[in-house]
Amino acid sequence: MAPHNTVTRRALIIGGGIGGLATGIALRRIGWEVNVFERAAELREVGAGLGIWANAMRALDRLGLAEAIRIARPPAPSGGIYTWRGQPVMTESHEALEQRVGEISVVLHRAELLDLLYGALGAEYVSLGRLCARISQNETGVTAVFADGSQITGDLLIGADGINSVVRSQIIGDGAPIYAGYVAYRGVTQFDPTRIIAGEYWGRGKRFGMAPMSGDRVYWWATRNAPAGDRMHAAEAHALLRTLFKEWADPIPAIIEATDPEAVLQHDIADRQPLERWSAGRVTLLGDAAHPTTPNLGQGACQALEDAVALADALAAHDDIAMALRDYERRRIPRTSRIVLQSRRIGQIGQWSNPLACSLRDSLLRNLFAPRQAAAIDPIVGYRI
Ligand SMILES: Cc1cc2nc3c(=O)[nH]c(=O)nc-3n(C[C@H](O)[C@H](O)[C@H](O)COP(=O)(O)OP(=O)(O)OC[C@H]3O[C@@H](n4cnc5c(N)ncnc54)[C@H](O)[C@@H]3O)c2cc1C
């Protein structure tokens, strides 16, 4: 739908991650001028795999980008849970999920998704090497001021600048993110896909997940309980993981072994308390800046894609920016808040370390939760933006 207003309006988008680039595309599609400002000097091939669930495929469809992914049909993620020895606790085939929700889910490399979004938006709308230092606004416009001293004014500013958002700190000011008590390690390596049983394997205070990717690659992730900031060199992390998971189900030790030690990524897992408002005047938040989420449901980027579409829908429906932002919050805050809290709970339970509690957990999940898992998953993954 075209906006009612005939004067072209300009949105300043701070952050050129998945959320910021998707928002640029969504707003261009409703006739806005957009400028995305990314602090990194280049869009590097960072990150590992990313589960793009059916709900995010629907959002990508609204951006005109899902068909290319459907045609390539990369491998699907799995929500299955196994014990560390490989016994099934709660499993579901991706075919069954696809049939229930009517859309595929896929695993992409983060760099592949960023490339797709960047290509669709166009390099001319993205300014690299621009670190937003602060923002200010009045009745007629909003200004972003950059670390290099430059500034730009627009009609709307969107903070899509991630979990440590400068924009959020200015309009909300809720301090540092909440550390979840565990670290995640991630990697991608060439591996025989026929040896993989995709899903997450739960032990005591540690988990290991694996999912196939295109080109006979496997995307894996691992967690362990640790104090905040417990960083080490990638090769040391690799050595630690080899020890921590050496007795786990086949092929977990072999996957770690096959990974380039220097390419292991580490991430302190954190989220924030959900908010009741994301906006102030002409400024709003999107993606991790609005609702940083632990990765236990694989929904952070998926929700950022939904946000982008919902924000464009709200701006297309209202000429008045304040009304549009209220509408955007109404569409997004309840859903993303539920997901943040649900994901946090799953992580807390998944990281239990007491042996008795863990065996009780596994048996409750197997006997009580498994028969009801569709009722929990479908409202998230089956959502149609
Ligand atoms: C271990 C792990 C696994 C995950 N797995 C999944 C998954 O399977 N599926 C899924 O959907 N999600 C997953 N996520 C979550 C997902 O990575 C995030 O939710 C997603 O990247 C959020 O995108 P974003 O654009 O909002 O923020 P970001 O990706 O953080 O992007 C923010 C951008 O803003 C830039 N920036 C920051 N500050 C400034 C500034 N002041 N000025 C200019 N630019 C700035 C940054 O450089 C960055 O490029 C996972 C996360 C983790 C940690």
The ligand as an SDF file (V2000), in Angstrom:
LIG
                    3D

 53 58  0  0  0  0  0  0  0  0999 V2000
   24.7400  -17.8750   19.3150 C   0  0  0  0  0  0  0  0  0  0  0  0
   23.6040  -17.2170   18.5860 C   0  0  0  0  0  0  0  0  0  0  0  0
   22.8200  -17.9580   17.7160 C   0  0  0  0  0  0  0  0  0  0  0  0
   21.7220  -17.3660   17.0760 C   0  0  0  0  0  0  0  0  0  0  0  0
   20.9540  -18.1230   16.2380 N   0  0  0  0  0  0  0  0  0  0  0  0
   19.8670  -17.5600   15.6390 C   0  0  0  0  0  0  0  0  0  0  0  0
   19.0500  -18.3270   14.7470 C   0  0  0  0  0  0  0  0  0  0  0  0
   19.3020  -19.5140   14.4840 O   0  0  0  0  0  0  0  0  0  0  0  0
   17.9700  -17.7180   14.1820 N   0  0  0  0  0  0  0  0  0  0  0  0
   17.6590  -16.4210   14.4470 C   0  0  0  0  0  0  0  0  0  0  0  0
   16.6470  -15.9240   13.9230 O   0  0  0  0  0  0  0  0  0  0  0  0
   18.4180  -15.6640   15.2680 N   0  0  0  0  0  0  0  0  0  0  0  0
   19.5100  -16.1990   15.8700 C   0  0  0  0  0  0  0  0  0  0  0  0
   20.3000  -15.4370   16.6750 N   0  0  0  0  0  0  0  0  0  0  0  0
   19.9270  -14.0340   16.9360 C   0  0  0  0  0  0  0  0  0  0  0  0
   20.3450  -13.0990   15.8000 C   0  0  0  0  0  0  0  0  0  0  0  0
   21.7310  -13.2220   15.5770 O   0  0  0  0  0  0  0  0  0  0  0  0
   20.0190  -11.6670   16.1720 C   0  0  0  0  0  0  0  0  0  0  0  0
   18.7400  -11.5850   16.7230 O   0  0  0  0  0  0  0  0  0  0  0  0
   20.0820  -10.7820   14.9300 C   0  0  0  0  0  0  0  0  0  0  0  0
   21.3920  -10.7410   14.4240 O   0  0  0  0  0  0  0  0  0  0  0  0
   19.6070   -9.3760   15.2610 C   0  0  0  0  0  0  0  0  0  0  0  0
   19.7690   -8.5580   14.1450 O   0  0  0  0  0  0  0  0  0  0  0  0
   19.8360   -6.9900   14.3420 P   0  0  0  0  0  0  0  0  0  0  0  0
   19.9900   -6.4300   12.9660 O   0  0  0  0  0  0  0  0  0  0  0  0
   18.6930   -6.5150   15.1580 O   0  0  0  0  0  0  0  0  0  0  0  0
   21.1220   -6.7270   15.2160 O   0  0  0  0  0  0  0  0  0  0  0  0
   22.6510   -7.0230   14.8900 P   0  0  0  0  0  0  0  0  0  0  0  0
   22.8160   -8.2590   14.0910 O   0  0  0  0  0  0  0  0  0  0  0  0
   23.3790   -6.9200   16.1750 O   0  0  0  0  0  0  0  0  0  0  0  0
   23.0700   -5.8010   13.9660 O   0  0  0  0  0  0  0  0  0  0  0  0
   23.2550   -4.5120   14.4870 C   0  0  0  0  0  0  0  0  0  0  0  0
   24.1570   -3.7420   13.5350 C   0  0  0  0  0  0  0  0  0  0  0  0
   24.2720   -2.3960   14.0060 O   0  0  0  0  0  0  0  0  0  0  0  0
   25.6150   -1.9900   13.9270 C   0  0  0  0  0  0  0  0  0  0  0  0
   25.7900   -0.9560   14.9540 N   0  0  0  0  0  0  0  0  0  0  0  0
   25.7980   -1.1270   16.3010 C   0  0  0  0  0  0  0  0  0  0  0  0
   25.9220    0.0580   16.9180 N   0  0  0  0  0  0  0  0  0  0  0  0
   26.0100    1.0050   15.9360 C   0  0  0  0  0  0  0  0  0  0  0  0
   26.1250    2.4200   15.9450 C   0  0  0  0  0  0  0  0  0  0  0  0
   26.2000    3.1050   17.0960 N   0  0  0  0  0  0  0  0  0  0  0  0
   26.1710    3.0760   14.7650 N   0  0  0  0  0  0  0  0  0  0  0  0
   26.0820    2.3890   13.5900 C   0  0  0  0  0  0  0  0  0  0  0  0
   25.9580    1.0410   13.5170 N   0  0  0  0  0  0  0  0  0  0  0  0
   25.9070    0.3600   14.6830 C   0  0  0  0  0  0  0  0  0  0  0  0
   26.4240   -3.2560   14.1870 C   0  0  0  0  0  0  0  0  0  0  0  0
   27.7180   -3.1670   13.6660 O   0  0  0  0  0  0  0  0  0  0  0  0
   25.5710   -4.2980   13.4690 C   0  0  0  0  0  0  0  0  0  0  0  0
   25.9350   -4.4610   12.1240 O   0  0  0  0  0  0  0  0  0  0  0  0
   21.4170  -15.9930   17.3110 C   0  0  0  0  0  0  0  0  0  0  0  0
   22.2130  -15.2460   18.1640 C   0  0  0  0  0  0  0  0  0  0  0  0
   23.3040  -15.8450   18.8080 C   0  0  0  0  0  0  0  0  0  0  0  0
   24.1440  -15.0040   19.7330 C   0  0  0  0  0  0  0  0  0  0  0  0
  1  2  1  0
  2  3  1  0
  2 52  2  0
  3  4  2  0
  4  5  1  0
  4 50  1  0
  5  6  2  0
  6  7  1  0
  6 13  1  0
  7  8  2  0
  7  9  1  0
  9 10  1  0
 10 11  2  0
 10 12  1  0
 12 13  2  0
 13 14  1  0
 14 15  1  0
 14 50  1  0
 15 16  1  0
 16 17  1  0
 16 18  1  0
 18 19  1  0
 18 20  1  0
 20 21  1  0
 20 22  1  0
 22 23  1  0
 23 24  1  0
 24 25  2  0
 24 26  1  0
 24 27  1  0
 27 28  1  0
 28 29  2  0
 28 30  1  0
 28 31  1  0
 31 32  1  0
 32 33  1  0
 33 34  1  0
 33 48  1  0
 34 35  1  0
 35 36  1  0
 35 46  1  0
 36 37  1  0
 36 45  1  0
 37 38  2  0
 38 39  1  0
 39 40  1  0
 39 45  2  0
 40 41  1  0
 40 42  2  0
 42 43  1  0
 43 44  2  0
 44 45  1  0
 46 47  1  0
 46 48  1  0
 48 49  1  0
 50 51  2  0
 51 52  1  0
 52 53  1  0
M  END
$$$$
